[in-house]
Every structure is written in C-alpha cells, then in structure tokens.
Amino acid sequence: MVNGAYNYRSRFLLDLFQAIVLPGLVLTSLTHIFDIRLGLLYLPALIAVVPCWGITKGLIRNILRSRQQQVLNAKPIPCVVGEWPGNIDVLLRMTRAFRTSYILDVYLELFEEYQCTTLNTRILWTDSIITMDQEHIKFVLATGFNHFWRGKYQKERMERFLGQGIFNRDDEIWKMHRINTRPFFARERVSDFHTFETYTSRTLDIISNFSAADQAFDAQDLFSRFALDAASDSLFGKNLDTLSAALPIAGQTRMGPKGSATEDGWGSFAHAFEMAQQVVTNRARLGPWVWPLMEFWKDKNKENVEVIHGFLEPLVQQAIELKKKMAESGVTSPIEEKTFLQHLADSTDDPIIIRDQLLSLLLASRDTTACLLTYVVYFMAIYPDIARKLRNEVLEHCGPRSPPTYEQIRNMKYLRAVLNETLRLYPPVPLNVRESRAASALPCPDPTFPADVRPLYMPGSTPVIYLPLLTQRNKALWGPDADVFCPERWTEPARIAHFVSNPAMFTPFSAGPRICIGQSYAYNEASYFLVRLLQEYDIFSLAPGAQPQGSLPPSEWKGRRGRQAEERIWPGAALTLYVKGGLWVRFGKADSTPL
C-alpha cells in the first residue's frame, strides 16, 4: 500500500539514516565512551566517517559474497567499470541516450562493449544485473523461479499505479489472482468469437469512414480502443465504448505520452494511463536511490492515478452492488455464467483489490493486442508482399466475407508465422524486472574464458533486468538475418526444430509459472481482427506527413545498423511497447478476389 509496506519515502529516509545519520551517531557515541575531545576536528571527522562507513560496509559485503561464491562454486558477473566513482558517468550517458537512442540500444551497447550477455551495471555502488542471455532468462522465469520475485523496489515504483494487482504482487496474493483469473481464459471462452466480431465490425466501420475520405488515421490508437472495448465487454460485462469517443485527427492531434492524444474524457484517462507507465519506467532508469529523492515532496503518479481510479470506480461499485443484491436474494451463479469482474467481487470484499486487479487486466488486454496489431500493420505497410501473401491465405480459408472459425484460424499457418515474427522483433513487453531473493548461481553462458565454466554468482536482493527484445534479435540464436522480418522462419522445419530445442529464445508472453494467462486470447483476437481486415483491404501505407512533430525516427538512425537503419517509425517502451506519436496510416479498399 502507498502508506504501508511499500512507502518509498519511508524506505528512502531509512536508507538515508543508515548511510549518513547512523555513522554520525556511532562517531558521537565513541567519542563519549572513550572520552575523546575532537574540538575543531569533530566536523571533519564527521564528514570523513560517512564514506569510511560506506567503504567498511562494502568490504564486509564483499567478503561475505566471496564466501558465498566459493560455496556455490561460482564466478562474479562481469561488471561495468566507469571513469567516475559509482559509475556516475555511465548513468549520465545512459540517461542521455534513452531520449534519442533506438529501443534498448543503451543496453545492447554495454553488452557489446564487455563482450557478454549478462552484466552488472553497478550504478551508484548498487548491483543491478542486465541480461539478454536466454539461459539466464529461463532460470529467472522458470527453472529458478523460486529464487526470484517482483521485489520491494519494483513494488515501490508501481504501488500507487498497479497496487495489489497481479503484476505487482508475489506469493499468496499473486497465486490468488492467478487462480481467480485462469478460468476466464480457458479455451472455450477465448475461442468464442462473438465479442471479437462485434468490436471488429465497429472498428472496421471507423476505418471505412477514413478510407472513403482518403484520410490518415492513427491505427495504434484505434487498435487500443478495439482491444479495450472487447476486453471490458468480455471480462467485465461492461463496454467502455472508447470506440465512440473522439478520435485523433491528422495534422491537429498532439503527441501523447505514448501515442496520440485526444482532449475528451476518454483522452484524459488514456493520457493518465500512459503517463503513469512513463513515470514508472523513468523511475526504473534512475534507480532506487535517485527517483525517491526527486519525488520526495510530490509523487508524480498521484494525479495520474486519481484520474484512472475515477474512471474505474463506477465499474467496481457496480460489481459490489450486484454482489450485495444477489446475496440478499439468495441467488448464486456458477462460474460459467459469471463475468470476471463478478467472480472477482465474489472472491473478496476489498474494493481496492478489485480495482487494482481490474486495472492490471485492462493494461494487459489493451496493450498486448494493440501492440501486436500495430506492428503487424506496420509490416504490411512497408512490405506489401507480406500483406499480399496474408490476404491470399485469408481468402483461401475464409473467403471474402465469412467470419473465421476457430479451426480456420488454426489452419492459417502463414498468419500465425506473421504474428510470431512480429512478436519476435517487437514483443509487447520488451524488458522486465525481477529481484533475487537469496543468493544463487546462474547457469554458465558461453564463457568469456573457455577454461572457466563455473556458473555466475547472483547476489541476493538484487534486481535483474531481462531483455526479451534483445534475446529475440540475437544473431547467435536466430542467425545473421535476426534483424530481418522473415515469417518463413516459422514455417521452415529446420528453424522450427531449433526453436523447439531452445524455447527460451522466444518469450514474448514470458515463461514459467508467471507465463501470460491471456496469450491464447491475444493470438485469437489479433488473428480474428486481421482476417476481417484483410477481407476488406489490400493496400496499407504509412502516412508520415500525419505523424505528430518529433515522432519520426531521428536522421542519425539511417547510418546505423540493424532495424533502426530502415525503421520508419520510432519504437518506444514504457512498461509495454508502443509507436511514438502513433502509427498513422491509410488503407485502400480491396476487391473480393485474391491479389
């Protein structure tokens, strides 16, 4: 809770006390005990004792860790060595680079500089592990799951925003959320396409209006509304009806925190929702000692969360009131007849838990599908052959007008290949964080020194940032064409066999006990929408002239390597992946025959 276990101000003051005040108290006590009169030397001694205290604690910590390494027969993780104390120069360089660099390039450059795939950045004398190594990611998420958790620092950053929802809790509360949520993503529910058809039709009607007027529109914004309306109807029995709200207008709409922005009630919620994600992301970049200092007098997410809660509160109250009415009348419903929100209200009397879990599900269901659809359309716009091949498959299996069935979608292998290849290059969660519990040993990667094959020592209570986007573009795993969009890699037996033998190289929906419950829902929803879209349109083009100012890739990207050299949009990440300023496009009407 903000005022409870995860109050960042209380933790920061306690850390400050231990680092600065406590050594001063120790000095004062020692001078009294031994009757030492320092006189004019007291102030210099007080100033000197603070770094000495820190150095002594560091030496003791290193001795204890060295012993732990020996017990585990492990070697230390390679550490960044900056030119300034505490790697402050590295922190400043990374902070500057985040503003204009290509997504996650800040981390990739460090890996390349130190010739490894797991690294300790050690900013401000604090261990922080970054990894793009698939074996280490597998250990964190699956095989060594019990050694890691969300941890106190991540909960601090996200507490006011996501609170007691599933993405901000561990152990028993997380298990409770998981058990309550799982039935609503069972196959029989996620393969019922009635809701998908309803909101796909509404979205295509909007696209039709833009297309008829030859107007550009923000596909990212539209797909976010589609995903949110479908999810709110399916899971909560309440259509938030964001598709009826004011839409961004090319040349007039300003850039929002993640995409484009509108000025109505829905726009206020979307702005607060996305701004809260940006705040949490910026906190992670600054680290647990810097951001609390910058936000000591004002929590930057306070106002954002007030808007979000105001938007969600009516849903929570409706669920609680329905629960009371049903209890008074003695009526009970089987889980098959409940919405997720009804089931959630029946499982707890705490409206805060209901609200926080509701918000977590909205975040996941909106951002995952919207991100996937956005980048698929981006690829269809820049690679017309992909769109042509996709549409031919759609018409072959479903015809020009019939809604797809579950079995038809399963049989469209190229569609699934396009979705997987999009998820490989642009996973909706491009990086994530865990924190170690006790010290452990990470499996040995390809060793820097072939003679030393010991595992890597993972200190306890240490954050580890794992980077699926970099893993899924790693040439050592995916071949020299790892940066190339190539759906055929998911249809060629040899490449499929390579992935099957090493599944940790592709984790767009995470892995292990916390693997995304809604991945089948996301695949089905995105597949259904794309089938209906491709039955109607065969021309997809970007509209760079409609992009808000400052949202196109910097010119210096053209001279660089990999995807950024040919990128026509600016990928960004704030908890989830997005296109900066939105994806502004035009669609052309298709006829009813294959191209």
N, C-alpha and C positions, 0 to 999 in steps of 0.2 A: 504494500500500500504506500501511497505517496507520503503519508505521515507516519508510516510504520517501519517495517523491516528494510525497506529499500529507499529510505530518505537520503538522497545524495548529499544534502547539506550536512546532516549529522555525521555521515561517514567521512566527508571531507574535513570537517572540524576535528574529528577524532584522529585522522591521519596527520593533520597539522599539529595537533597536540603532541602526538608521539614523535614527530620529526623535529619540532622546534621547541615546544614548551617543556616537554619531559626532560631533554638533556640539560636545559637550564635549571630545572628543579633539582636534578641529580647533582649538578655543579654546586648549587647553593647548599644542598644538604651536606655534601662532602666538606665544604669549607667550614661549616658549623661543627661537624663531627670532629674534624681534626684541628679545629681552631686555627684555620689558615686565614690570614688577613691579606687579601689581594690588593686592597686600596684602589689605586687608579688602574690597576691591571685587570680589575674584575670585568669591565666591559669587553676588552679584547679577548679575555678568556671565555666569556660568554659567547662571543661571536665565533671563536675557534672551536668551541665544544660541539657546535651543531654539525659541521662537516665531519669532525672526528667521530661523533656518534654514528653518523651515516656510514662512514668507512668501516667502523668496527662491526656494525650490523651486517654490512655487505660481506666482510671477511668471514664472519661466523656462518652466514648463509652459504657462502661458497664452500666452506669446509664441510658443512652438513650435506650439501648437494654432491660434493665429491665422494663422500662416503656412500650416498645413495646410488651414484653412478657405478661404484665398484660392486655394490650388492646386486645391481641389475645387469652388471657387465655391459654397460652402455657407454657411448661416447657423447660429448655435448653436440647440440645442434649448431651448425655454423652461425656465427654472429656478425652482424653488420658492424663495421668499425668506421665511425665518422671522424672528422677532423676536430670537432668541438666536443667538450665534455657532455656526457649524456646523449650523444648523437643528436644534439640540438640542430646542427646543420642539416642532418638527414631529415628531421621532422619538418624544418622550414622548406627544404627542397620538395618534399612530398606534398606539403600543403599548397605550395605554389602550383605544382604540376597538376593537382587534382582539378584545377579550374579550367584547363585547356587541353589536357592530355587525353589520348584515346582511352576508352574504358579499360581499367585495370592495368594499363601500361606502366603505371608507377611501380606496381609490384613486379611485373614481368622484367623490368629493367634491373631490379635488385637481384632477381634470380639469375639473370644472365651475367651480371657483374660478378656474382660469387659462385657461378657455375654449380648451382644446386637447385633442388626443387622444394626444399624446406629450409627456412631461415628464421633466425631470431633477430628482430629489428632492434630490440633493447633501447627503446626511446626513453629518455629521462631515467636511465638506470632501472627500467622496469621491463622484464621479459615479456615479449609479445611474439608469438610464433605465427608465421605465414607459410602456407603450403599449397602447392599445386600437384603434389605427388599423389597418384591415385591410391597407392597402398596406405599412405598415411590418412587420406580422406576415408578410406574404407575402415581403418582402425577407429578413427574418431566417431564415425556414424554407425558402425555395425559391430565388427569383431571386438573392439574395445569400448563398446557403448557405455558400460558401467563406469569407465574411468573419466567420463566427461558429462557435463551438464550445461544448461544455459548460463549458470553462474551469476554471482551477485552484481558484477559490473554491467552485464547486459541487462539485467532486470532494472538496475538503476536508470539506465539510458531510456528504457522503453516503458517504465512503470506507469507514468501518467497517461501514456498513449494506449498501450495494449493491456495494462493492468494484469488481471488474473486470467486472461485468455490463454488458450493452449500454446501460443507461440512465446509466452513469457513465463512459463511455469515448468517445473520439473516434478519428478517423483509422483506422489499420490494425486496431487491436483491435475497434473498432466495426464496421468492414467485415467482419471475420472472423465476428463474432457474427451479423451480418445475413445473410451468405451461408449460414451453418450453419442458421439458423432458417427462412429463407424456404420451403424445400421442405415444411415441416411445416404450412404454412398455405396450401398450394396448394388449388385449388378441389375436387379430388377428395377431399381429406382433410376440409375444412371442410363439405362437403356430405354427408358420411357421418353420418347422424343416429342411428346405433345407440347411441353413447355418450350422446348427449343424451337419448334415450328412457329409458335405464337410470336415469340420475340424476334426470330429471324425474319418473319414476314414484315413486322413493323420496321425493322432496321432496313430491309430492302426497299420498303416504300419511301423511306427518307432518302436513301441513295438514289432511287429513281427520280425523285424531285431534283436533286442536284445534277444528275446526269442529263435530264431533259433540258435543263437550263445551261448545260456545259459549265457548271460551277465546280470549283475545287472544294473539297471538304476535308476535315481532319478525321481520318479513319481511326486513329488511336482513341480519340475522344468518343467516337461513335461506338467502337467496339467495347470500350469501358462501360458505356451505358447499357449496351446489349447484355454484357455479362452480368452486370449488377442487377438489372431488372429480372433476368432469367433466374439468377440465384436467389434473389429475395422472394420471388414467387414460389420457386421450388422448395426452398428450405424454410421460409418463414410464413408462407401463405399470404404474403402481402407484396403487391407490386409497388416498388418505389417510384415507378413511372418516370425515370430520368430521361427516357427517350422523348417524352413530351415537353421537356424543359427547353429553354433557349439553346440553340446550337452555336458553335463558333462560326464566325463569318470571315472568309478570306480577306485579308487586307485591313481588317478592322479589329480583330481579336488580338489581345495582348498575350504574351507568353506567361504561362503559369509556372508553378514550382517544378512540374514535370512535363506537362504538355501545354495545351492552350487553355485559356480561361474564359469563363462567362460570368456575368455580373448578377445573375438571379440567385434564388435561394439554393438551388442545386449547385450553382457555381461556388457559392460560399462554402458549402460542405466539401466539395471536391478540392477547393483551394486549401482548406484547413486539413483535410485528409492527406493531401500530398505534401503540404508544408510540414506536417508532423513527421512524415517519413524523412524529409530532408534534414530536419533538426536531429533526429535520432542518428542519421548517417554522419552528420558533421561531428556529433559528439564522439562517435567511434573513432573518427580520424584524429581528433585532438587528444584522445586518451583520457583515462580516468582521473588524472590529476589536473588537467588543464581545463576541460569543459565545466566542471563544477565551480571553478573559480570564476569563469566568465559568466556563469548563470547563477551566481550565489544570491544576488538580490532579486533576480527575476527569472523564473522558469520559462524558457522560450516556447514551451509547448502548452502552457496554461491556457492561453486564449484559443489556440487551435483545438484543444481537446474540449473546451466548453462548447464550441460550435458543433463538434462531432457528437458529443453527448446530447445536445439539444435536438439534433436530427434523429438520433436513435431512441431517445427516451419514450416517444409515443409507442413504438413497437414493443418495448419492454413492458410498459404499463398495460397495453392490450393483452399481452400474454399472461401477466399476473392476474388481471381481472377475469379473464376467461378461466384460468385455473380455479379461482375462487368460486365462480358461478357453477362450474362443473362439480366442485366439491360439495357445494350447498345442495345441489340437485341429486347428488349421489351417482352421477354419471362418470364412467371411466371409459377410455378409448384404448384399444390395442395400439401398439406402436406402429403397426402398418397403416393406421388411419390418421396418425398424428403428423404435424409438420415438425421440423427440427426444433423450431422455437417453442412449440407446445411441449415437446419432450424435455427440452432444456429447463423450462419453467417448472415442470413436474419433478425434476431431479434436484432442485434447490429452491430455497426461499430467499436467497440473496440476490436482489436485483442487480448488484454490481457485477457479480459473476455472470449473470445472464447477459448484461450489456457488454462486458468485455469479451465474452466468447462470441457473441453476435458480431462484434466489430472484427474479431480475428477471422471469422468465416467470410465476412464481406471482403476483407483485404485479400484473402487467398483466392476466392472465387472470381473477384473482379480482375485483379492484376495478372493472374496466371493466364486465363483465357485471352484477355485483351492483349497482353504482350505477345502471345503466340500468334494470334490472328494478325496483329500489326506487322510483325516481321515476315509472316508468310506473304502478305500483300506487298510488302516492300520487295521481296524477292521476285514475285510475279511481275512487278513493275519494271525491275531492272533486268530481268531475264525472261523475256517473252516466250522463249521456248519452253520454260518450266510451266508457265500458265497454259500454253497450248497442249502440252502433254497431260497436264492435270485435267483439263476440260475434256479431252478425248476419253480419258478413263471414266470421268463422271457420266458422260453421255452414254458410254458403253454399258455401264452398270445400272444407271438410274433413268436414262432417257432425259429429255429436255425439260420435263415438268414435274415428274413424280417425286414426292418426298422420299428420301432414302430410308431404308430399314436398317436395323442393327446388323443384320447379316450382310447386306450390301456394303456397308461401311467397312466391315471386317475384311471383305474381299478386295477392297481397293488398296492394293499393295503400294502403288506409287504415291497415293495420298498420304499413307502412313509414313512412307520414306521421306516425303517433303516435310511433314510435321517433325519427325525425328531429326532431320538435318537442320531444321530451323532451331529446334531446342538445343542441338549440339552447339551451334555457333552463338545463339542468343538465349541461354537459359533464363527463365523468368527471375530466378534468384541467383545472380552471377557470383555472389560471395556470401558466406555466412560465418557465424562465430559460435564457438563453444569455449568452455573453460574447463581445464583439468581439475579433477578432484584431488586425489593423492598423486604422487609421482609415479610415472610409468615409463615403459620403453616402447617407442615407435618402431615398427618393423624397419629393417635396414633397406633404404632405397639403393639405387645404383651407387656404390660408394665412390666418394671422391678419391680415396686411396684404396685400390683393389685389395690390398693386403689386410685392411681393417674392415671387417664385415659385421662389426658389432651394431646392435640397434642404437637408435638415438634416444638420449635421455630427455624425457618430457617432464619439466618441473611441475610440482603441484600448484594449484591455484593460479594457473597461468592461462591467459586467453590464447586460442588458436584460431586464426582466420583461414578458412579453407576456400579455395577459389575454383569452383567448377568450370567457369568460363575459360580459364587458362588451361585447365586439365583437358577440356574438350576441344581445345585448339592446339594441343601439344603435338608437334610433329613426330616426336619419339613414339607416340602412341598411335597417331592417326595417319602417319605418312607425310611425305613432303607437300601434299596438297591439303594439309589440315585447315588452312585458311580459306579454302575454296568451297563454295556452296555446291555440293555434289550429292543429290539424293540417291544416286545409283550406289553409293557406298552401303546403303541399307538394303540393297537387292542383290548384291553380289555375294555368293556363298562364302568365298574366302574371307571377305571383310566381316561378314556376319559372324563367322566362326571365331575370328579374332576378338570381336566384342564379347561374344558369349563366354570365351575363356577368361575375360578380364572385364567383368561388368562394372567395376568401379571407375572405368574410364568415361562412363556416361551416366551422370546422376542429376538430370535436370529436375527431378522430383525428390531429391535427397535419397537416402537409403537407410537400411536398418530399421529399428523399432519406431523411429520418427519419420519414416517414409510418408510422403504425402498421401493422405487418405483419398483425396479428390482427383488423383491423376487420371483414372478412367473417365470420370466426369469431364475433365478438361479435354481429353482426347476426343470423346464423343461429341461434346458441344462444339469444339473447333471444327471437327470433321463435318458435322451436320451443317454448320453455317457455310463452310466452304463449298460443299456440294450445291447448296441452294444458290450461292453467289455465282458459281461457275456455270450454273444452268441459265443464268441471266446475262452474264457479262463475259467478254473475252478480251477486252482492251483495258489494261491497267497502266496508268502512267503517273509519275510523280509530278507535283506542281511546286517546284522550288520557289517560284515567284510568290506563292501564297504563304511560305514559311515566315513566321514572325522574325523580326530583325534579331540577329545574334543566335539563331538556332541552326544555321547551316554549318557544316564542318569547317574548321579553320583552314586556310590555304596551305599552311605548312604541312598538313597531313598528306598532301599529294606527293611529297618527296620521301615519304616513309614507306616501311614495308608492311606486308600483311594486308588485312582487310581495310585498314584505315586509308591506304593509298587510293582505294577505289570507292570508299564509303561516300554515299550521297546524303546521308542523314547523320545526326550526332547521337549515338547511343549513350545513355546515362544510366546511373544506378542510384536509387535511394530506397533501400530495403529490396525493392524489385526493379527490374529493368524497364526502361522506357525510351521513347524517342524525344529528344529535347525539342520543345516547341510544337510537338505533334507530328503526325505523318500526313501531310497534305497531298491529296491525290485526286485524279479524275478517272472515272470508269466509263468504258464505252459499251453500248448495248450489243449483245451477241444475238446471232440468229439461232435457230434450233438444230443446226447440223454441225457435225464435227468440223474443226478447222483444217 
